[in-house]
Amino acid sequence: MIQRLCLLIAIGAASISAFAAPSILDIKHSITDNNIIAPESFETKTRELEQNFYLKTYTEQSDNSQVMTGTAKEYEELLSRIPAEIEMPYNAIVGKFIDMYLGKRRNLVADMLALHNYYGKIFLEELIKEKMPLELQYLPVIESALNPNAVSRAGAAGLWQFMPATATGLGLEVNSLVDQRRDPRLSSRMAVRYLKQLYEIYGDWSLAIAAYNCGPGNVNKALRRAGGGKKDFWEIYNYLLSETRGYLPAFIAANYVMTYYNRYGIRPTLVKQQLVTDTVQVNHRVHFNQIAEVLNIPIDEIRMLNPQFRKDIIPGDNHPYQLVLPSQQCLSYIMSEDAILAHDSELYARRTYVEPGERQEQTMPNDNGESNALAAASQTQNADGNNPIDDAVNGNVKRITHKVGRGENLRDIAKKYGVSATDIKRLNKLRRGKVKEGDSLVIEVVERKPTTASSEPMLANNITAKDREAAERGKAERKELTKVASTSRKEDTKEKTSSKAKKDRASKVTTYKVKSGDTLEKIAKKHGTTIDAIRQANGMSKGQSRINIGQSIKIPSKGASVSKSKSSSKKKKGRRRSRR
């Protein structure tokens, strides 16, 4: 009787215990939760993902408009057939994620299958090296939808969605120019090592995957709250964060759809051409534009293969970096590296030292040292009114359109209008430094008005912002030259020739209208005369050399003599002093 009573009590206790605390197997297969939060990757917009250069260039879209899903029994049976080391049971939450992928997100699955054709090889290589479960190759599916440029609301980035602190702790570089969380190869290598460390801590893949999502601290907290002896994700499920509760079910669902997609009518985005890549080591600072233009590679392809370089700059002068290129272009890069580094180098150069307030001298396109003399003369002529050079420019900035002619390049066009090639590229939003015949370019030039009788002639060249800045900085220096210049001009006015000589010169002159880019030297050479002869024919002082576009000047005939004044030696002395 007593034995029967003890047996009944034991059976009753077992029944109560079973009712109060269902077994872990029951929880795995029957759990339901309407408050779970799906991973952010489910919010990925297919249209944005399809802007990926790989999808646009190497694939063709397929029609996946017809929705097909399965039953709970089918999902459970097929999950059990996946040859996986990580346990992947079925429950209602897993079923919801599978239905989501096979329903509204089926086009996303089609694109991810195509992207996995490229990135999956990298995942598998790193997993095999560390002898890790290969089903982990689908963890980036729920992390980033296989988008290396994905950034979460919390600031995680890359295929494996590392936070900055986690990434730097693993040895990845994160700064303004380089973010190795976006590097497919390096981030995969570190993610696999991190997962291995987590598995060594917990001895269970479900907990290791949960810790990858929310951090070991939150998993440890859930284990403590759940009580001792708990070593399974499903046992501590109710003590985990809402997002983490859905993380492992989403991972199981990702493995299911990436394995059995064809059973449900999902046709992968078709890969037209396999992309085979290789790497080269870069030891110099180089811009993607330089590589793209010299090797004739689309810059978007370089960006797709190297998303870790945030500003299209490889700072190889800091330390070497690996550059990924299509295999056939790697040798081309090695052979052409000098040409790549030299291409438009002035556009991408950085100053390593600069002196505050350093004056930049104005130079003019003349030979044999004449540019220095003209620059000094320009300052001397302007010193009388103590005005900056650009104050004398009686005109406004004007935009004109230039049609590129045969054989012209940006440097030639910039030189023609007296502007910089960089300004032309910026104004016309040219990402590359090349133009072709027939292109229309907008160019900003200074439109000058005719000078008045009291204004002095000016050089017919554009004055840039640098010129104006230099003029302002040199204002104080020009004050010191005012007295010397004034004395020189007074002596010049005393120099007169006889009326007969004036008549002789007048009978030997022609009239010339100044054009863009003209200087006294160019005009003198063109008409077979000298600069001094032109100055005397137009009543200009010895040091004066500025002329205006549209200005009419007198040109003496070939061989016309130049009169000499008694004060010439004094003026030469004054000019030497003004050129300091």
CORWORA-V782756 format. One record per pair of residues at least 6 apart in sequence whose C-alpha atoms are under 7 Angstrom apart, sorted by the first residue. I is the first residue (numbers start at 1). J is the second residue. D is the distance in Angstrom with one decimal. If there is no record, write none. Layout:
i->I j->J d->D
i->I j->J d->D
This chain:
i->24 j->234 d->6.8
i->24 j->235 d->6.4
i->27 j->234 d->6.7
i->28 j->89 d->6.4
i->28 j->90 d->6.9
i->28 j->91 d->6.1
i->28 j->234 d->6.3
i->29 j->89 d->6.7
i->29 j->90 d->5.5
i->29 j->91 d->4.4
i->30 j->91 d->5.4
i->30 j->92 d->6.6
i->31 j->91 d->6.0
i->31 j->92 d->6.4
i->32 j->92 d->5.6
i->32 j->93 d->5.9
i->33 j->93 d->6.8
i->35 j->242 d->6.9
i->36 j->242 d->5.2
i->36 j->243 d->6.2
i->36 j->245 d->6.2
i->36 j->246 d->5.5
i->37 j->242 d->5.8
i->37 j->243 d->4.7
i->37 j->246 d->6.0
i->38 j->243 d->6.5
i->38 j->246 d->5.9
i->39 j->142 d->6.4
i->39 j->243 d->6.9
i->39 j->247 d->6.7
i->41 j->142 d->5.5
i->41 j->143 d->5.9
i->41 j->144 d->5.2
i->41 j->145 d->5.3
i->46 j->108 d->5.7
i->50 j->56 d->6.6
i->53 j->300 d->6.4
i->53 j->301 d->6.2
i->53 j->304 d->6.2
i->58 j->271 d->5.7
i->58 j->272 d->5.4
i->58 j->273 d->5.5
i->59 j->269 d->6.2
i->59 j->270 d->5.1
i->59 j->271 d->4.3
i->59 j->272 d->5.2
i->60 j->269 d->5.8
i->60 j->270 d->5.0
i->60 j->271 d->6.6
i->60 j->272 d->6.9
i->61 j->269 d->4.9
i->61 j->270 d->6.4
i->62 j->267 d->6.1
i->62 j->268 d->6.7
i->62 j->269 d->5.4
i->62 j->270 d->6.9
i->64 j->106 d->6.8
i->64 j->107 d->6.2
i->64 j->266 d->5.8
i->64 j->267 d->6.5
i->67 j->102 d->6.9
i->67 j->103 d->5.7
i->68 j->102 d->6.6
i->68 j->264 d->5.2
i->68 j->265 d->6.7
i->69 j->99 d->6.3
i->69 j->102 d->6.0
i->69 j->264 d->6.3
i->72 j->95 d->6.7
i->76 j->90 d->5.2
i->79 j->88 d->6.7
i->79 j->256 d->6.5
i->84 j->135 d->6.4
i->85 j->133 d->6.0
i->86 j->205 d->6.2
i->88 j->252 d->5.8
i->93 j->249 d->6.4
i->94 j->249 d->4.7
i->94 j->250 d->6.5
i->94 j->252 d->6.8
i->94 j->253 d->5.9
i->97 j->250 d->5.9
i->97 j->253 d->5.8
i->98 j->253 d->5.0
i->98 j->257 d->6.8
i->101 j->109 d->6.8
i->106 j->266 d->6.7
i->110 j->266 d->6.5
i->110 j->267 d->6.2
i->110 j->268 d->4.2
i->110 j->269 d->5.3
i->111 j->268 d->6.6
i->111 j->269 d->5.5
i->112 j->145 d->6.5
i->112 j->146 d->6.3
i->113 j->268 d->5.8
i->114 j->268 d->6.3
i->114 j->269 d->5.5
i->114 j->270 d->6.8
i->114 j->271 d->6.5
i->115 j->146 d->6.6
i->120 j->137 d->6.7
i->122 j->185 d->6.4
i->123 j->137 d->5.5
i->123 j->188 d->6.2
i->124 j->134 d->6.6
i->124 j->137 d->6.4
i->126 j->188 d->6.8
i->126 j->189 d->5.7
i->126 j->192 d->6.8
i->127 j->133 d->7.0
i->127 j->134 d->6.3
i->127 j->192 d->6.3
i->135 j->255 d->6.9
i->138 j->254 d->6.4
i->138 j->255 d->6.2
i->139 j->251 d->6.2
i->140 j->146 d->5.9
i->140 j->159 d->5.6
i->140 j->160 d->5.4
i->141 j->254 d->6.8
i->142 j->250 d->6.8
i->142 j->251 d->6.5
i->143 j->159 d->6.8
i->143 j->160 d->6.0
i->143 j->161 d->6.1
i->144 j->150 d->5.9
i->144 j->159 d->5.3
i->144 j->160 d->6.7
i->144 j->161 d->6.7
i->146 j->159 d->5.6
i->147 j->159 d->5.8
i->148 j->158 d->4.4
i->148 j->159 d->4.5
i->148 j->182 d->5.3
i->148 j->184 d->6.8
i->148 j->307 d->6.9
i->149 j->157 d->6.8
i->149 j->158 d->5.4
i->149 j->182 d->6.2
i->149 j->307 d->6.9
i->150 j->157 d->5.6
i->150 j->158 d->5.5
i->151 j->157 d->4.4
i->151 j->158 d->6.8
i->155 j->163 d->6.3
i->156 j->162 d->5.0
i->156 j->163 d->4.3
i->156 j->164 d->7.0
i->157 j->163 d->6.7
i->157 j->181 d->6.1
i->157 j->182 d->6.7
i->158 j->181 d->5.1
i->158 j->182 d->4.2
i->159 j->182 d->6.6
i->159 j->184 d->6.8
i->160 j->187 d->6.8
i->160 j->191 d->6.7
i->162 j->181 d->6.3
i->164 j->174 d->7.0
i->167 j->181 d->6.7
i->168 j->174 d->6.9
i->170 j->190 d->6.6
i->172 j->180 d->5.6
i->172 j->181 d->6.8
i->173 j->179 d->5.9
i->173 j->180 d->5.4
i->174 j->180 d->6.2
i->177 j->309 d->5.9
i->177 j->310 d->5.2
i->177 j->311 d->5.8
i->177 j->313 d->6.8
i->178 j->308 d->5.6
i->178 j->309 d->4.8
i->178 j->310 d->5.7
i->179 j->308 d->4.9
i->179 j->309 d->6.5
i->179 j->310 d->6.7
i->180 j->186 d->6.8
i->180 j->187 d->6.6
i->180 j->308 d->5.1
i->181 j->187 d->5.4
i->181 j->308 d->7.0
i->182 j->307 d->5.7
i->182 j->308 d->4.8
i->183 j->306 d->6.7
i->183 j->307 d->6.2
i->183 j->308 d->4.9
i->195 j->208 d->6.6
i->195 j->212 d->6.9
i->198 j->208 d->5.0
i->199 j->205 d->6.0
i->199 j->208 d->5.1
i->202 j->208 d->6.4
i->204 j->232 d->7.0
i->206 j->232 d->6.6
i->206 j->233 d->5.4
i->206 j->248 d->7.0
i->207 j->232 d->6.3
i->207 j->233 d->5.3
i->209 j->248 d->6.9
i->210 j->244 d->6.2
i->210 j->247 d->6.9
i->210 j->248 d->6.7
i->211 j->219 d->5.9
i->213 j->244 d->6.4
i->214 j->244 d->6.5
i->222 j->236 d->6.1
i->222 j->239 d->5.0
i->222 j->240 d->5.8
i->223 j->230 d->6.5
i->223 j->236 d->6.3
i->225 j->239 d->6.9
i->226 j->236 d->5.8
i->226 j->239 d->6.8
i->237 j->245 d->6.2
i->276 j->326 d->5.9
i->276 j->327 d->5.9
i->277 j->324 d->6.6
i->277 j->325 d->5.6
i->277 j->326 d->4.3
i->277 j->327 d->4.5
i->278 j->324 d->5.8
i->278 j->325 d->5.8
i->278 j->326 d->6.2
i->278 j->327 d->4.9
i->278 j->330 d->6.7
i->279 j->322 d->6.0
i->279 j->323 d->5.3
i->279 j->324 d->4.5
i->279 j->325 d->6.1
i->279 j->330 d->6.7
i->280 j->322 d->5.7
i->280 j->323 d->5.3
i->280 j->324 d->6.7
i->280 j->330 d->6.3
i->281 j->320 d->6.4
i->281 j->321 d->5.7
i->281 j->322 d->4.7
i->281 j->323 d->6.2
i->282 j->316 d->5.6
i->282 j->320 d->5.5
i->282 j->321 d->5.3
i->282 j->322 d->6.2
i->282 j->323 d->6.7
i->283 j->316 d->4.4
i->283 j->317 d->5.8
i->283 j->319 d->6.6
i->283 j->320 d->4.7
i->283 j->321 d->6.9
i->284 j->315 d->6.7
i->284 j->316 d->4.2
i->284 j->317 d->4.6
i->285 j->314 d->5.5
i->285 j->315 d->4.5
i->285 j->316 d->4.7
i->285 j->317 d->5.1
i->286 j->313 d->5.9
i->286 j->314 d->5.4
i->286 j->315 d->6.8
i->286 j->341 d->6.4
i->287 j->312 d->5.9
i->287 j->313 d->4.6
i->287 j->314 d->6.3
i->288 j->299 d->6.6
i->288 j->312 d->5.2
i->288 j->313 d->6.2
i->289 j->299 d->6.6
i->289 j->432 d->6.5
i->290 j->340 d->5.5
i->290 j->343 d->5.9
i->291 j->340 d->5.8
i->292 j->298 d->5.9
i->292 j->299 d->5.4
i->294 j->340 d->6.0
i->302 j->325 d->6.8
i->305 j->324 d->5.9
i->305 j->325 d->6.8
i->306 j->323 d->6.8
i->306 j->324 d->6.2
i->347 j->422 d->6.7
i->359 j->470 d->6.0
i->359 j->473 d->6.8
i->360 j->470 d->5.9
i->361 j->470 d->7.0
i->362 j->375 d->6.6
i->362 j->467 d->6.4
i->363 j->371 d->6.1
i->363 j->372 d->7.0
i->363 j->375 d->6.7
i->364 j->371 d->5.1
i->365 j->371 d->6.6
i->374 j->545 d->6.6
i->376 j->579 d->5.3
i->377 j->543 d->5.2
i->377 j->544 d->6.2
i->378 j->545 d->7.0
i->378 j->546 d->6.9
i->379 j->478 d->6.9
i->380 j->481 d->6.8
i->380 j->485 d->5.8
i->380 j->578 d->6.7
i->381 j->544 d->6.6
i->382 j->389 d->6.6
i->383 j->478 d->5.5
i->383 j->479 d->6.5
i->383 j->481 d->6.4
i->383 j->482 d->5.0
i->383 j->485 d->7.0
i->384 j->482 d->5.4
i->384 j->485 d->6.9
i->384 j->486 d->6.5
i->386 j->478 d->6.7
i->386 j->479 d->6.2
i->388 j->471 d->5.2
i->388 j->472 d->6.0
i->388 j->475 d->6.4
i->389 j->468 d->7.0
i->389 j->471 d->5.9
i->390 j->463 d->6.9
i->390 j->468 d->5.9
i->393 j->448 d->6.6
i->394 j->448 d->5.7
i->394 j->449 d->5.6
i->395 j->446 d->6.6
i->395 j->447 d->5.2
i->395 j->448 d->4.2
i->395 j->449 d->5.4
i->396 j->446 d->5.6
i->396 j->447 d->5.2
i->396 j->448 d->6.8
i->397 j->444 d->6.4
i->397 j->445 d->5.6
i->397 j->446 d->4.4
i->397 j->447 d->5.9
i->398 j->444 d->5.5
i->398 j->445 d->5.3
i->398 j->446 d->5.8
i->398 j->447 d->5.9
i->399 j->442 d->6.4
i->399 j->443 d->5.5
i->399 j->444 d->4.4
i->399 j->445 d->6.3
i->400 j->442 d->5.7
i->400 j->443 d->5.3
i->400 j->444 d->6.4
i->401 j->440 d->6.3
i->401 j->441 d->5.5
i->401 j->442 d->4.6
i->401 j->443 d->6.2
i->402 j->440 d->5.6
i->402 j->441 d->5.1
i->402 j->442 d->6.4
i->403 j->438 d->5.8
i->403 j->439 d->5.7
i->403 j->440 d->4.5
i->403 j->441 d->6.3
i->404 j->436 d->6.6
i->404 j->437 d->5.0
i->404 j->438 d->5.2
i->404 j->439 d->5.3
i->404 j->440 d->6.3
i->405 j->437 d->5.1
i->405 j->438 d->6.4
i->406 j->437 d->5.3
i->409 j->434 d->6.9
i->409 j->435 d->6.3
i->410 j->421 d->5.7
i->410 j->435 d->7.0
i->411 j->421 d->5.8
i->414 j->420 d->5.3
i->414 j->421 d->5.3
i->417 j->445 d->7.0
i->418 j->461 d->6.3
i->418 j->462 d->5.4
i->424 j->443 d->6.2
i->427 j->442 d->6.9
i->428 j->441 d->6.6
i->428 j->442 d->6.4
i->445 j->462 d->6.5
i->446 j->462 d->5.8
i->450 j->551 d->6.9
i->457 j->546 d->4.8
i->457 j->547 d->4.3
i->457 j->548 d->5.9
i->458 j->546 d->3.5
i->458 j->547 d->3.9
i->458 j->548 d->5.1
i->459 j->519 d->6.5
i->459 j->545 d->6.9
i->459 j->546 d->3.9
i->459 j->547 d->4.4
i->459 j->548 d->5.9
i->460 j->516 d->5.9
i->460 j->517 d->5.7
i->460 j->518 d->6.0
i->460 j->519 d->6.8
i->460 j->547 d->5.8
i->460 j->548 d->5.0
i->460 j->549 d->5.4
i->461 j->516 d->6.9
i->461 j->517 d->5.7
i->481 j->578 d->6.2
i->484 j->574 d->6.5
i->484 j->578 d->6.9
i->488 j->571 d->6.0
i->488 j->574 d->6.4
i->491 j->567 d->6.9
i->492 j->541 d->6.2
i->495 j->565 d->6.0
i->505 j->556 d->7.0
i->508 j->556 d->5.7
i->508 j->557 d->5.4
i->509 j->554 d->6.0
i->509 j->555 d->5.2
i->509 j->556 d->4.1
i->509 j->557 d->5.6
i->510 j->554 d->5.6
i->510 j->555 d->5.0
i->510 j->556 d->6.4
i->511 j->552 d->6.4
i->511 j->553 d->5.7
i->511 j->554 d->4.6
i->511 j->555 d->5.9
i->512 j->552 d->5.5
i->512 j->553 d->5.4
i->512 j->554 d->6.3
i->512 j->555 d->6.7
i->513 j->550 d->5.6
i->513 j->551 d->5.6
i->513 j->552 d->4.4
i->513 j->553 d->6.4
i->514 j->548 d->6.6
i->514 j->549 d->5.0
i->514 j->550 d->5.0
i->514 j->551 d->5.3
i->514 j->552 d->6.3
i->515 j->549 d->5.2
i->515 j->550 d->6.2
i->516 j->549 d->5.8
i->520 j->531 d->5.9
i->520 j->545 d->6.4
i->521 j->531 d->6.0
i->524 j->530 d->5.1
i->524 j->531 d->5.7
i->528 j->558 d->5.6
i->529 j->558 d->5.4
i->529 j->559 d->6.7
i->532 j->562 d->7.0
i->533 j->556 d->6.7
i->533 j->562 d->5.6
i->534 j->554 d->6.8
i->534 j->555 d->5.8
i->534 j->556 d->6.5
i->535 j->541 d->6.7
i->537 j->554 d->6.0
i->537 j->555 d->6.9
i->537 j->556 d->6.5
i->538 j->553 d->6.6
i->538 j->554 d->6.0
